[in-house]
Structure formats: C-alpha cells, structure tokens
C-alpha cells in the first residue's frame, strides 16, 4: 500500500509545474528588454564624459549583440518536434525527430553561444537554460556545472536563482550526492523564488533525508512546511509525504502552532 502511495506521489511530482518550463519565455522577455537599451547620449562634448560614454556604448553594444545572438540560439526551441509539437503554418525549419534531438541541438547552440559571448548578461541567462537541457539529456555533471556557473555569475538579487538552485540540487540528487543536494535546497529555501517555489526547498530537503533513510528527521522538516508556508504546493506535497511516512510507522510530529502575530510594540 505504501509503495502505491509513494508511486502516486512520484507521478504527481512529475506532473507538477517545472521550474524551468518558463525559462525560454523569461529569456525572451529579458531579450526584448535588452533590445530596447538606449544608446550613447548624443551631444556629449566634455572629453572625460565622452570617454565614459564611449566605454558605455561599447559595453551596451556588446550586450545587445549578445542578446540578439542568444535569441538566435533559443530559436531552436521554436522548431517543431515530430509527434509532440506539430509544424505550424509558415514554419521553415524541419521538425526534430524527438525532444532528445532538440535538446542536443539546444546544448550545441548554447555552448557555442557562451564561447562567443562569455561575460555578458546573456551568457549568464544561457547557463540556466543549458543546465536544464543537460539535465533532461541525463548529463547530470554537465547540468550541475551549468547551474553552478549561473549561480556564480548572476546577481545576488536575480529572481531565477531559486530555480537554478533547485536544478543544481536535482543534478546532485541524480548523482546520489545527497548531502550536496541538501545544501542546494537549503539555499533554495532561503532564496524564495515565487509562489510555486515557496517552501519547495524544505520539501526537497526532506526528500533527500528520506533517501538517506533519515525518515524521522525528514518528518520534522515536512511537518513545519504547512505552518511556515500554508496553502502552498509545498505544503500539500508535504502532507502527502507525511501520510506515506506515517503508514510506514514513522513517528510524525503534530503540526506546529502558527507564529503569534506581532503587534509592533516592544515589551520594554
């Protein structure tokens, strides 16, 4: 019975929203923004100001070229796939024979792009998309490397960091590096990352603990999710996972009481 429940959970996880399904769209939005970058201001006459402006123009020009090149690389995702995404009227590129073939073409395109435009913001964006493609292909060390590169190059306030940390954790999990995966998922939990990812770092951490047969510790982590992140996908999945653990005889702690609301007044 427990095995059936576990299998259902696994199937549900596979159907859950994929953090990276929207990467192509997000990258396209980002490209559109960058293509609107304003060029050097006309009429700069002061020599020092002109030098700064020229340097700025060169930098912006490089970013614009990189953004356009990334758009071309990501065009691979727009090509149809036989039996999956039928051709649309006006399509000129031949359909891929499989999703695997498309991912292989995407990896080639993004790898070449990064070599040509390293150090640009577009190259950083490409690292995230490349990591996901490598993961889908089962190239887990390469996926981990790409996610790590994105995390290294992206700004600290980059909203996609949580997704990259999740991807890095998945890649580490696939290589059975469970302790490293827990570190990634802990960082993911701290990074936030939007409505769906809220609490998912803790949920993934609990999964790693279960894989290490630390089920009571996992139950402790899972039991806090509904309190810390009520009415979220993570809370729902945590409740299901707790039910499976309970059916296996694991002692499940009662839900923690919600934190008392702050009044804004100090006792002193």
MOQUINOR-V313096 format. One record per residue. RES is the residue in three letters. SS is DSSP state (@ for helix, = for strand, . for the rest). Layout:
# MOQUINOR-V313096
res = [RES,RES]
ss = [SS,SS]
This chain:
# MOQUINOR-V313096
res = [UNK,UNK,UNK,UNK,UNK,UNK,UNK,UNK,UNK,UNK,UNK,UNK,UNK,UNK,UNK,UNK,UNK,UNK,UNK,UNK,UNK,UNK,UNK,UNK,UNK,UNK,UNK,UNK,UNK,UNK,UNK,UNK,UNK,UNK,UNK,UNK,UNK,UNK,UNK,UNK,UNK,UNK,UNK,UNK,UNK,UNK,UNK,UNK,UNK,UNK,UNK,UNK,UNK,UNK,UNK,UNK,UNK,UNK,UNK,UNK,UNK,UNK,UNK,UNK,UNK,UNK,UNK,UNK,UNK,UNK,UNK,UNK,UNK,UNK,UNK,UNK,UNK,UNK,UNK,UNK,UNK,UNK,UNK,UNK,UNK,UNK,UNK,UNK,UNK,UNK,UNK,UNK,UNK,UNK,UNK,UNK,UNK,UNK,UNK,UNK,UNK,UNK,UNK,UNK,UNK,UNK,UNK,UNK,UNK,UNK,UNK,UNK,UNK,UNK,UNK,UNK,UNK,UNK,UNK,UNK,UNK,UNK,UNK,UNK,UNK,UNK,UNK,UNK,UNK,UNK,UNK,UNK,UNK,UNK,UNK,UNK,UNK,UNK,UNK,UNK,UNK,UNK,UNK,UNK,UNK,UNK,UNK,UNK,UNK,UNK,UNK,UNK,UNK,UNK,UNK,UNK,UNK,UNK,UNK,UNK,UNK,UNK,UNK,UNK,UNK,UNK,UNK,UNK,UNK,UNK,UNK,UNK,UNK,UNK,UNK,UNK,UNK,UNK,UNK,UNK,UNK,UNK,UNK,UNK,UNK,UNK,UNK,UNK,UNK,UNK,UNK,UNK,UNK,UNK,UNK,UNK,UNK,UNK,UNK,UNK,UNK,UNK,UNK,UNK,UNK,UNK,UNK,UNK,UNK,UNK,UNK,UNK,UNK,UNK,UNK,UNK,UNK,UNK,UNK,UNK,UNK,UNK,UNK,UNK,UNK,UNK,UNK,UNK,UNK,UNK,UNK,UNK,UNK,UNK,UNK,UNK,UNK,UNK,UNK,UNK,UNK,UNK,UNK,UNK,UNK,UNK,UNK,UNK,UNK,UNK,UNK,UNK,UNK,UNK,UNK,UNK,UNK,UNK,UNK,UNK,UNK,UNK,UNK,UNK,UNK,UNK,UNK,UNK]
ss = [.,@,@,@,@,@,@,@,@,@,@,@,@,@,@,.,.,.,.,.,.,.,@,@,@,@,@,@,@,@,@,@,@,@,.,.,.,.,.,.,.,.,.,.,.,.,@,@,@,@,@,@,@,@,@,@,@,@,@,@,@,@,@,@,@,@,@,@,@,@,@,@,@,@,@,@,@,@,.,.,=,.,.,.,=,.,.,.,.,.,.,.,.,.,.,=,.,.,@,@,@,@,@,@,@,@,@,@,@,@,@,@,@,@,@,@,@,.,.,.,@,@,@,@,@,@,@,@,@,@,@,@,@,@,@,@,.,.,.,@,@,@,@,@,@,@,@,@,@,@,@,@,@,.,.,.,.,.,.,.,@,@,@,@,@,@,@,@,@,@,@,@,@,@,.,.,.,@,@,@,@,@,@,@,@,@,@,@,@,@,@,.,.,.,.,.,.,.,.,@,@,@,@,@,@,@,@,@,@,@,@,.,.,.,@,@,@,@,@,@,@,@,@,@,@,@,@,@,.,.,.,.,@,@,@,@,@,@,@,@,@,@,@,@,@,@,@,.,.,.,.,.,.,.,.,.,.,.,.,.,.,.,.,.,.,.,.,.]
